[in-house]
């Protein structure tokens, strides 16, 4: 890993180009986004689908007399967005926490090529947005079982950061004890299905998509680290200085998309699914009102604190040389806008019945299972919170423990740990859990 990170970064960050920006009457904004990284949709996929940015820029144009043109560039990970920003080819980009830090570190090495972090998109305070999955028939039952195995991951990504950190925490050296294969998420998913790798360590929505399709099972939930993981928006400082009104229009459009998603979660999930090819049930797992992602553009102190803790780890594996976080984080532009507070409903799970335009909430795991059993309806997807971490997961893919009621766990190690410490409890399969509820 220590050898791979610098080499990858050097390859990504070579090249130069003419920066985008403005002529006397035409201003171009190049936006780099990751369509399938669905906790960035308010700055990417959903934002583009709804046309909010173009609408805001059209309004701006009527005031300034200029024409504003948006160019959207879709990438699979954050690393190439950073490379394009360094080269002056992308003005605003959204990416995960580790890529953000690499972005800030690399661009601080260049005089007028610096970038600023101006907003968040989505976050999970425990880190459940990054996971490790294995084939359904894999003999691995815990992360420790991957010692000596091949793990596909996108080096430099948030998912890779969680994978490396989790392995290191178990005393497994990512350089020598496993073979880390640097692959884009889609390539890694194909490699996992083909048996070319033993595991896949990635970010949303790849773990959920593979598990939902029956092509993988969850081995490790990043929430076990209990460290926030999130994505945010980065802008080239030179572009922002020349076009501050464009940057403000982007942030306002991001707020538009955030408000729409929080007010119409099912419709938003359908729009994102249509644009990405992801299953709507998977998008809703992450982007629903009780999903794994909280959408809030605020640069919360706990998120910034998490970045500060990530810097020494990134430095230790050769990801960055250093970073002055105080000059990278800039919440001043967002502070001038009105950000609505996020109100998340409280329930233990929800069921999406076929034909229904909304989900049906459940107050407890037992109530969820009874609802499924007694409804007589076909279930598109059922979601339930993990007993330990609170990670929302698919009910039929969870490990259920029967012990004075039913308790769901999203990974096997948690379920077995509970059974070992609670005599008389036992793991049951999903159909049995439904029957026993």
Secondary structure, 3 states (H helix, E strand, C coil): CHHHHHHHHHHHCCCCCCCCCECCCEEEEEEEECCCCHHHHHHCHHHHHHCHHHHHHHHHHHHHCCEEEEEEEECCCCHHHHHHHHCCCCCEEEEEHHHHHHHHHHHCCCCCCCEEEEEEEEEECCCCCEEEEECCCCCCCCHHHHCCCEEEECCCCHHHHHHHHHHHHCCCCCCCCCEEEECCHHHHHHHHHHCCCCEEEEECCHHHHHHHCCCCEEEEEHHHHCCCEEEEEEEEHHHHHHCHHHHHHHHHHHHHHHHHHHHCHHHHHHHHHHHHCCCHHHHHHHHCCCCCCEECCCCCHHHHHHHHHHHHHHHHCCCCCCCCHHHHECCHHHHCCCCCCCCCCCCCEEEEECCCCCCEEECCHHHHHHHHHHHCCCEEEEEEECCCCCCEEEHHHCEEEECCCEEEECCHHHHHHHHHHCCCCEEECHHHHHHHC
